[in-house]
Amino acid sequence: MKQTCMNQACMKRACVNLDQTKLDRQPSRLLEEVDRRNTNCLKWDELGKRFGDPDLIAMWVADMDFKAPRPVLDAMHARVEHGAFGYLMPSPEWKNAFIHWEMTRYGYRVEPEWIRYTPGVVPAVYWLVNALTEPGDACIILTPVYYPFHHAIRDTGRSLICCDLVNERGSYHMDFEKFEQDIILNRVKLFILCSPHNPVGRVWSREELERLRAICDLHGVTILSDEIHQDIVTGERRHTPTGLVAGDARNLITLTSASKTFNLASLENSLLVIQDAEIREKYDAFVRKYHPGGGNALGFVAVEAAYRHGEQWLEELLAEIRGNEVLIRESFAISLPEAVISPLEGTYLLWIDLRALLPETALTDFMVKSCGVAVDYGSWFGESGKGFIRLNLATPRHRVEEVTERILAAADTLRKETNMP
Ligand SMILES: Cc1ncc(COP(=O)(O)O)c(C=O)c1O
């Protein structure tokens, strides 16, 4: 990695000392940092292949550098000790733990028969696109958005309609008129909603969700509401499950998981909520035909334990993410004011517009060679993401400090090289 010209003392000064901010910082008791290198970890062990440098600091891939909550590990240990891993079924306890979580956190009453197990949200998105639409049908997304949504529509031979969110100095909102026009003009059949929204960090309000549902109901569009980030809400606005908003149950399927909240992604255990009996039958028929199978024992055990005993751990995680955000926001405000950082209402993914600092074509070299940091590039999320980066904040404070220092130092060098003020 090319070193920037800033010396250590200078770099230290660039990064705000969090103790000087208004944020109360209690040391976390429950979050345990873990070195994930050499575990076939996508985020850390693929850096060489994906970014050309294995020594970068990994701030891409939306998972965490913390161990899952202790009660989850204990439950998994106990299951391993039991020792038999023959065929099984989704347990009523797994369903009940999720039902209880949704009710107590969101006031959303989910009936047991609405729930389906899937081995991940992304596989489920693919299955649902296949089950509910035909090749050539138009499917709409609000861009920039999580790139597997684009892939699921393109890979299955559907027609991809991108409706851009409106960006006002980093704050994003929906253009409902354009959304409806796009639906009408293209005869859209399916809408994949990201709620909260990865990567722009919005937690959609109840009013916004009501308007979306009303438009979709009017034009017979099915909503796949991906709520995998539902529990990672650090701002003022609370998450509203789309299923709580008035609308036609035939036009809604919710996808969610404990995997994002508790760092369990590779256990491949996610949930669908399908309120309408006919849609459930259609989905079940599709799964019987193309994806028979059941899930793994440890996934069910881990998810149940996380929903039952993970709340305190989650509170500490949210505090850590909030602190990480404040650190970056306040440091950038002083030393990199050209960067526009979107408000982080939800997700642990910070969306940063660097277009005023450097052209899009120079962004990769800047992040990899000058900063030594691996990020998700905004262009991966759609045209309107070009020139942006997405930083994963689900990592310990010391790493966020180092990344902040590196970016600020590299920006300083860049300004000097290009004679920017
Ligand atoms: C919006 C969204 N949906 C789904 C996923 C991944 O889901 P899964 O690992 O269950 O396939 C992610 C991961 O980053 C995501 O951000």
PDBQT file of the ligand as one rigid body, heavy atoms in Angstrom, charges set to zero:
ROOT
HETATM    1  C1  LIG A 501     -30.828  -5.679   2.047  1.00  0.00    +0.000 C 
HETATM    2  C2  LIG A 501     -30.152  -6.992   2.208  1.00  0.00    +0.000 A 
HETATM    3  N1  LIG A 501     -30.819  -8.131   1.953  1.00  0.00    +0.000 NA
HETATM    4  C3  LIG A 501     -30.237  -9.336   2.094  1.00  0.00    +0.000 A 
HETATM    5  C4  LIG A 501     -28.923  -9.453   2.494  1.00  0.00    +0.000 A 
HETATM    6  C5  LIG A 501     -28.284 -10.790   2.609  1.00  0.00    +0.000 C 
HETATM    7  O1  LIG A 501     -29.190 -11.741   3.052  1.00  0.00    +0.000 OA
HETATM    8  P1  LIG A 501     -28.816 -13.277   3.190  1.00  0.00    +0.000 P 
HETATM    9  O2  LIG A 501     -27.406 -13.355   3.707  1.00  0.00    +0.000 OA
HETATM   10  O3  LIG A 501     -29.820 -13.803   4.152  1.00  0.00    +0.000 OA
HETATM   11  O4  LIG A 501     -28.956 -13.881   1.833  1.00  0.00    +0.000 OA
HETATM   12  C6  LIG A 501     -28.193  -8.294   2.776  1.00  0.00    +0.000 A 
HETATM   13  C7  LIG A 501     -26.776  -8.388   3.176  1.00  0.00    +0.000 C 
HETATM   14  O5  LIG A 501     -26.069  -7.430   3.183  1.00  0.00    +0.000 OA
HETATM   15  C8  LIG A 501     -28.822  -7.035   2.627  1.00  0.00    +0.000 A 
HETATM   16  O6  LIG A 501     -28.172  -5.891   2.881  1.00  0.00    +0.000 OA
ENDROOT
TORSDOF 0
